Amino acid sequence: MKSKVVSRSIRVADQGRHVGAQRRSGIVWALGTAGLSGVAIWVNRFGVGAWADTGGSLGYTTAKNMVAAVVLGIVVWKLRPEAPAGLRDHWRGLVAIAVFGGAIPFAMFFEGLSQASSTQAAFIHKTLILWVAALAIPLLGERIRVIHVLAIIALLGGQVLMAGGLSGIVVGSGELLILGATLLWSVEVIVAKRVLSGVPAGWVGLARMGGGAVVLLVIGLASGNGVVATGLGIEQIGWVLLTGLVLAGYVYTWMHALALAPAVDVTAVLVGSVVVTALLDAGPAGLVGAGPGLVLVAIGVLAVIAGWRRGAVGA
Protein backbone atom coordinates (compact mmCIF):
# COMPACT_ATOMS: atom_id res chain seq x y z
CA MET A 1 0.00 0.00 0.00
CA LYS A 2 2.79 2.37 0.94
CA SER A 3 4.57 1.75 -2.36
CA LYS A 4 1.38 2.58 -4.28
CA VAL A 5 1.03 5.85 -2.41
CA VAL A 6 4.66 6.72 -3.15
CA SER A 7 4.24 5.84 -6.84
CA ARG A 8 1.13 7.97 -7.06
CA SER A 9 2.92 10.89 -5.41
CA ILE A 10 5.76 10.56 -7.91
CA ARG A 11 3.33 10.55 -10.84
CA VAL A 12 1.55 13.64 -9.50
CA ALA A 13 4.88 15.40 -9.01
CA ASP A 14 6.01 14.48 -12.54
CA GLN A 15 2.71 15.71 -13.95
CA GLY A 16 3.06 18.95 -12.04
CA ARG A 17 6.56 19.50 -13.39
CA HIS A 18 5.33 18.79 -16.92
CA VAL A 19 2.47 21.28 -16.60
CA GLY A 20 4.87 23.82 -15.10
CA ALA A 21 7.26 23.42 -18.01
CA GLN A 22 4.40 23.88 -20.47
CA ARG A 23 3.25 27.04 -18.76
CA ARG A 24 6.78 28.40 -18.70
CA SER A 25 7.05 27.84 -22.45
CA GLY A 26 3.63 29.41 -22.98
CA ILE A 27 4.64 32.56 -21.09
CA VAL A 28 7.82 32.83 -23.15
CA TRP A 29 5.82 32.50 -26.39
CA ALA A 30 3.39 35.15 -25.07
CA LEU A 31 6.25 37.56 -24.37
CA GLY A 32 7.34 37.17 -27.98
CA THR A 33 3.75 37.79 -29.11
CA ALA A 34 3.58 40.96 -26.99
CA GLY A 35 6.70 42.35 -28.66
CA LEU A 36 5.36 41.61 -32.13
CA SER A 37 1.93 42.99 -31.25
CA GLY A 38 3.42 46.27 -30.08
CA VAL A 39 5.28 46.64 -33.37
CA ALA A 40 2.30 45.49 -35.44
CA ILE A 41 -0.18 48.06 -34.12
CA TRP A 42 2.31 50.86 -34.75
CA VAL A 43 3.41 49.91 -38.28
CA ASN A 44 -0.14 49.05 -39.37
CA ARG A 45 -1.13 52.65 -38.76
CA PHE A 46 1.22 53.65 -41.58
CA GLY A 47 0.31 50.68 -43.73
CA VAL A 48 -3.42 51.32 -43.71
CA GLY A 49 -2.75 55.00 -44.41
CA ALA A 50 -0.65 54.13 -47.46
CA TRP A 51 -3.58 52.15 -48.88
CA ALA A 52 -6.16 54.92 -48.35
CA ASP A 53 -6.29 55.81 -52.05
CA THR A 54 -6.03 52.26 -53.43
CA GLY A 55 -7.76 49.34 -51.74
CA GLY A 56 -8.71 51.14 -48.54
CA SER A 57 -8.58 49.44 -45.14
CA LEU A 58 -10.35 46.29 -46.39
CA GLY A 59 -8.04 45.89 -49.37
CA TYR A 60 -5.01 46.46 -47.17
CA THR A 61 -6.22 43.98 -44.56
CA THR A 62 -6.95 41.32 -47.17
CA ALA A 63 -3.57 41.69 -48.87
CA LYS A 64 -1.67 41.72 -45.57
CA ASN A 65 -3.50 38.65 -44.27
CA MET A 66 -2.83 36.81 -47.53
CA VAL A 67 0.89 37.48 -47.09
CA ALA A 68 0.69 36.18 -43.51
CA ALA A 69 -1.15 33.06 -44.69
CA VAL A 70 1.52 32.33 -47.31
CA VAL A 71 4.32 32.77 -44.75
CA LEU A 72 2.55 30.50 -42.23
CA GLY A 73 1.88 27.96 -44.99
CA ILE A 74 5.59 27.80 -45.82
CA VAL A 75 6.54 27.45 -42.13
CA VAL A 76 3.97 24.69 -41.50
CA TRP A 77 4.95 22.84 -44.67
CA LYS A 78 8.63 22.95 -43.71
CA LEU A 79 8.03 21.82 -40.12
CA ARG A 80 5.15 19.39 -40.56
CA PRO A 81 4.01 18.80 -44.15
CA GLU A 82 1.50 16.05 -43.31
CA ALA A 83 -1.96 17.19 -42.22
CA PRO A 84 -2.77 16.18 -38.62
CA ALA A 85 -5.69 13.83 -38.00
CA GLY A 86 -7.32 16.37 -35.68
CA LEU A 87 -8.25 18.63 -38.59
CA ARG A 88 -11.27 16.49 -39.39
CA ASP A 89 -12.50 16.37 -35.79
CA HIS A 90 -12.13 20.12 -35.24
CA TRP A 91 -13.18 21.50 -38.61
CA ARG A 92 -16.10 23.48 -37.17
CA GLY A 93 -13.82 25.19 -34.68
CA LEU A 94 -11.26 25.94 -37.39
CA VAL A 95 -13.95 27.51 -39.59
CA ALA A 96 -15.11 29.63 -36.65
CA ILE A 97 -11.53 30.73 -36.00
CA ALA A 98 -11.08 31.69 -39.67
CA VAL A 99 -14.32 33.70 -39.86
CA PHE A 100 -14.50 35.25 -36.38
CA GLY A 101 -10.75 35.42 -35.76
CA GLY A 102 -9.01 35.83 -39.09
CA ALA A 103 -11.60 37.70 -41.15
CA ILE A 104 -14.43 39.83 -39.73
CA PRO A 105 -12.58 41.32 -36.72
CA PHE A 106 -9.58 42.17 -38.91
CA ALA A 107 -11.83 44.13 -41.27
CA MET A 108 -13.39 45.92 -38.28
CA PHE A 109 -10.08 46.59 -36.55
CA PHE A 110 -8.29 48.12 -39.50
CA GLU A 111 -11.24 50.23 -40.52
CA GLY A 112 -11.22 51.48 -36.94
CA LEU A 113 -7.45 51.96 -37.03
CA SER A 114 -7.84 54.20 -40.07
CA GLN A 115 -9.93 56.52 -37.87
CA ALA A 116 -8.25 56.17 -34.44
CA SER A 117 -4.71 56.63 -33.16
CA SER A 118 -2.45 53.62 -32.70
CA THR A 119 -2.24 54.33 -28.95
CA GLN A 120 -6.04 54.30 -28.62
CA ALA A 121 -6.20 51.12 -30.69
CA ALA A 122 -3.59 49.48 -28.49
CA PHE A 123 -5.51 50.41 -25.34
CA ILE A 124 -8.85 49.07 -26.58
CA HIS A 125 -7.30 45.90 -28.00
CA LYS A 126 -5.64 45.16 -24.66
CA THR A 127 -8.97 45.19 -22.83
CA LEU A 128 -8.98 41.70 -24.34
CA ILE A 129 -7.84 40.47 -20.92
CA LEU A 130 -11.19 41.47 -19.39
CA TRP A 131 -13.31 39.67 -21.96
CA VAL A 132 -11.10 36.58 -22.04
CA ALA A 133 -11.21 36.35 -18.24
CA ALA A 134 -15.01 36.65 -18.27
CA LEU A 135 -15.29 33.81 -20.79
CA ALA A 136 -12.46 31.56 -19.61
CA ILE A 137 -13.92 31.06 -16.13
CA PRO A 138 -17.24 29.44 -17.16
CA LEU A 139 -16.21 27.97 -20.52
CA LEU A 140 -12.66 26.75 -19.93
CA GLY A 141 -12.79 26.21 -16.18
CA GLU A 142 -9.81 28.50 -15.60
CA ARG A 143 -9.45 29.90 -12.10
CA ILE A 144 -9.09 33.61 -11.45
CA ARG A 145 -7.18 34.23 -8.26
CA VAL A 146 -6.18 37.33 -6.35
CA ILE A 147 -2.98 37.66 -8.36
CA HIS A 148 -5.05 37.75 -11.56
CA VAL A 149 -7.35 40.47 -10.23
CA LEU A 150 -4.42 42.60 -9.09
CA ALA A 151 -2.63 42.09 -12.40
CA ILE A 152 -5.71 43.06 -14.43
CA ILE A 153 -6.22 46.20 -12.31
CA ALA A 154 -2.56 47.16 -12.78
CA LEU A 155 -2.62 46.45 -16.51
CA LEU A 156 -5.79 48.40 -17.26
CA GLY A 157 -4.91 51.19 -14.80
CA GLY A 158 -1.51 51.55 -16.44
CA GLN A 159 -3.08 51.82 -19.87
CA VAL A 160 -5.49 54.51 -18.69
CA LEU A 161 -2.58 56.55 -17.30
CA MET A 162 -0.60 56.08 -20.50
CA ALA A 163 -3.59 57.35 -22.48
CA GLY A 164 -3.63 60.53 -20.38
CA GLY A 165 -6.39 59.51 -17.97
CA LEU A 166 -10.00 58.65 -18.66
CA SER A 167 -10.46 62.01 -20.38
CA GLY A 168 -7.80 60.99 -22.89
CA ILE A 169 -9.78 57.95 -23.98
CA VAL A 170 -11.90 58.92 -26.99
CA VAL A 171 -14.92 56.87 -28.01
CA GLY A 172 -15.85 57.38 -31.64
CA SER A 173 -16.86 55.15 -34.54
CA GLY A 174 -13.28 53.99 -35.03
CA GLU A 175 -12.88 53.05 -31.38
CA LEU A 176 -16.21 51.19 -31.39
CA LEU A 177 -15.11 49.15 -34.41
CA ILE A 178 -11.89 48.23 -32.60
CA LEU A 179 -13.86 47.26 -29.49
CA GLY A 180 -16.16 45.04 -31.58
CA ALA A 181 -13.14 43.35 -33.12
CA THR A 182 -11.64 42.83 -29.67
CA LEU A 183 -14.82 41.16 -28.42
CA LEU A 184 -14.79 38.78 -31.38
CA TRP A 185 -11.14 37.97 -30.76
CA SER A 186 -11.94 37.14 -27.13
CA VAL A 187 -14.46 34.55 -28.32
CA GLU A 188 -11.85 33.22 -30.75
CA VAL A 189 -9.41 32.70 -27.86
CA ILE A 190 -11.90 30.35 -26.16
CA VAL A 191 -12.56 28.41 -29.37
CA ALA A 192 -8.84 28.23 -30.15
CA LYS A 193 -8.03 26.80 -26.71
CA ARG A 194 -10.41 23.89 -27.41
CA VAL A 195 -9.18 23.32 -30.96
CA LEU A 196 -5.52 23.43 -29.90
CA SER A 197 -6.12 20.34 -27.77
CA GLY A 198 -6.26 18.31 -30.98
CA VAL A 199 -4.61 20.40 -33.70
CA PRO A 200 -1.00 21.69 -33.72
CA ALA A 201 -0.59 25.42 -33.16
CA GLY A 202 0.96 26.05 -36.58
CA TRP A 203 -2.00 24.46 -38.35
CA VAL A 204 -4.50 26.45 -36.29
CA GLY A 205 -2.66 29.64 -37.18
CA LEU A 206 -2.64 28.68 -40.85
CA ALA A 207 -6.39 27.93 -40.79
CA ARG A 208 -7.00 31.27 -39.11
CA MET A 209 -5.09 33.35 -41.63
CA GLY A 210 -5.63 31.23 -44.75
CA GLY A 211 -9.35 30.76 -44.24
CA GLY A 212 -9.71 34.32 -43.01
CA ALA A 213 -7.99 35.71 -46.11
CA VAL A 214 -10.42 33.79 -48.33
CA VAL A 215 -13.41 35.19 -46.42
CA LEU A 216 -11.99 38.73 -46.63
CA LEU A 217 -11.41 38.31 -50.36
CA VAL A 218 -15.04 37.23 -50.86
CA ILE A 219 -16.29 40.17 -48.78
CA GLY A 220 -14.11 42.54 -50.78
CA LEU A 221 -15.26 41.21 -54.13
CA ALA A 222 -18.91 41.33 -53.05
CA SER A 223 -18.61 44.92 -51.81
CA GLY A 224 -16.35 46.14 -54.59
CA ASN A 225 -13.69 47.13 -52.07
CA GLY A 226 -11.35 44.19 -52.37
CA VAL A 227 -7.66 44.05 -53.19
CA VAL A 228 -6.80 46.42 -56.02
CA ALA A 229 -4.77 44.57 -58.65
CA THR A 230 -3.58 47.73 -60.41
CA GLY A 231 -2.37 51.09 -59.19
CA LEU A 232 -0.26 49.70 -56.36
CA GLY A 233 3.14 51.26 -55.87
CA ILE A 234 6.30 50.16 -54.13
CA GLU A 235 5.15 51.85 -50.93
CA GLN A 236 1.85 49.96 -50.73
CA ILE A 237 3.47 46.64 -51.58
CA GLY A 238 6.27 47.23 -49.10
CA TRP A 239 3.90 47.93 -46.21
CA VAL A 240 1.86 44.83 -47.00
CA LEU A 241 4.94 42.61 -47.07
CA LEU A 242 6.28 44.07 -43.83
CA THR A 243 3.04 43.95 -41.88
CA GLY A 244 2.12 40.55 -43.30
CA LEU A 245 5.42 39.13 -42.07
CA VAL A 246 4.92 40.66 -38.61
CA LEU A 247 1.36 39.29 -38.51
CA ALA A 248 2.56 35.80 -39.38
CA GLY A 249 5.00 35.93 -36.47
CA TYR A 250 2.29 37.24 -34.17
CA VAL A 251 -0.17 34.48 -35.04
CA TYR A 252 2.45 31.73 -34.86
CA THR A 253 3.72 32.75 -31.42
CA TRP A 254 0.21 33.50 -30.10
CA MET A 255 -1.18 30.08 -31.01
CA HIS A 256 1.80 28.37 -29.36
CA ALA A 257 1.27 30.48 -26.23
CA LEU A 258 -2.43 29.55 -26.09
CA ALA A 259 -1.62 25.88 -26.63
CA LEU A 260 0.75 25.75 -23.67
CA ALA A 261 -0.55 28.12 -20.97
CA PRO A 262 -3.93 29.27 -19.58
CA ALA A 263 -5.73 31.83 -21.73
CA VAL A 264 -5.95 34.45 -18.97
CA ASP A 265 -2.21 34.27 -18.26
CA VAL A 266 -1.02 34.67 -21.84
CA THR A 267 -3.59 37.38 -22.57
CA ALA A 268 -2.38 39.32 -19.54
CA VAL A 269 1.21 39.09 -20.75
CA LEU A 270 0.06 40.32 -24.18
CA VAL A 271 -0.97 43.64 -22.59
CA GLY A 272 2.73 44.40 -22.24
CA SER A 273 2.75 45.24 -25.94
CA VAL A 274 1.39 48.73 -25.15
CA VAL A 275 4.86 49.58 -23.86
CA VAL A 276 6.36 48.77 -27.25
CA THR A 277 3.67 50.76 -29.08
CA ALA A 278 4.13 53.76 -26.77
CA LEU A 279 7.90 53.66 -27.28
CA LEU A 280 7.51 53.60 -31.05
CA ASP A 281 4.85 56.31 -30.95
CA ALA A 282 6.61 58.83 -28.74
CA GLY A 283 10.17 57.59 -28.28
CA PRO A 284 12.04 57.39 -24.96
CA ALA A 285 10.82 60.89 -24.00
CA GLY A 286 7.23 59.73 -24.37
CA LEU A 287 7.90 56.77 -22.11
CA VAL A 288 9.26 59.08 -19.43
CA GLY A 289 6.03 61.08 -19.59
CA ALA A 290 4.02 57.86 -19.34
CA GLY A 291 6.17 56.67 -16.42
CA PRO A 292 3.48 55.79 -13.84
CA GLY A 293 1.33 54.02 -16.43
CA LEU A 294 4.32 52.16 -17.79
CA VAL A 295 5.29 51.03 -14.30
CA LEU A 296 1.76 49.74 -13.62
CA VAL A 297 1.68 47.76 -16.89
CA ALA A 298 5.09 46.26 -16.08
CA ILE A 299 3.90 45.35 -12.57
CA GLY A 300 0.82 43.67 -14.02
CA VAL A 301 2.82 41.54 -16.45
CA LEU A 302 5.41 40.65 -13.83
CA ALA A 303 2.64 39.75 -11.38
CA VAL A 304 1.28 37.18 -13.80
CA ILE A 305 4.73 35.71 -14.36
CA ALA A 306 5.57 35.71 -10.64
CA GLY A 307 2.19 34.26 -9.73
CA TRP A 308 2.59 31.52 -12.29
CA ARG A 309 6.02 30.60 -10.92
CA ARG A 310 4.51 30.20 -7.46
CA GLY A 311 1.60 28.16 -8.76
CA ALA A 312 -0.93 30.90 -8.04
CA VAL A 313 -2.28 31.30 -11.55
CA GLY A 314 -3.66 29.08 -14.24
CA ALA A 315 -6.36 26.47 -14.50
Sequence and secondary structure as in RCSB ss.txt:
>XXXX:A:sequence
MKSKVVSRSIRVADQGRHVGAQRRSGIVWALGTAGLSGVAIWVNRFGVGAWADTGGSLGYTTAKNMVAAVVLGIV
VWKLRPEAPAGLRDHWRGLVAIAVFGGAIPFAMFFEGLSQASSTQAAFIHKTLILWVAALAIPLLGERIRVIHVL
AIIALLGGQVLMAGGLSGIVVGSGELLILGATLLWSVEVIVAKRVLSGVPAGWVGLARMGGGAVVLLVIGLASGN
GVVATGLGIEQIGWVLLTGLVLAGYVYTWMHALALAPAVDVTAVLVGSVVVTALLDAGPAGLVGAGPGLVLVAIG
VLAVIAGWRRGAVGA
>XXXX:A:secstr
 HHHHHHHHHHHHHHHHHHHHHHHHHHHHHHHHHHHHHHHHHHHHHHHHHTTTTTHHHHHHHHHHHHHHHHHHHH
HHHH  S  THHHHTHHHHHHHHHHTTTHHHHHHHHHHTTS HHHHHHHHTTHHHHHHHHHHHHH     HHHHH
HHHHHHHHHHHHTTSGGG   SHHHHHHHHHHHHHHHHHHHHHHHTTTS HHHHHHHHHHHHHHHHHHHHHHHT 
S  SSS  HHHHHHHHHHHHHHHHHHHHHHHHHHHS HHHHHHHHTTHHHHHHHHHHHHHHHHHTHHHHHHHHHH
HHHHHHHHHTT S  
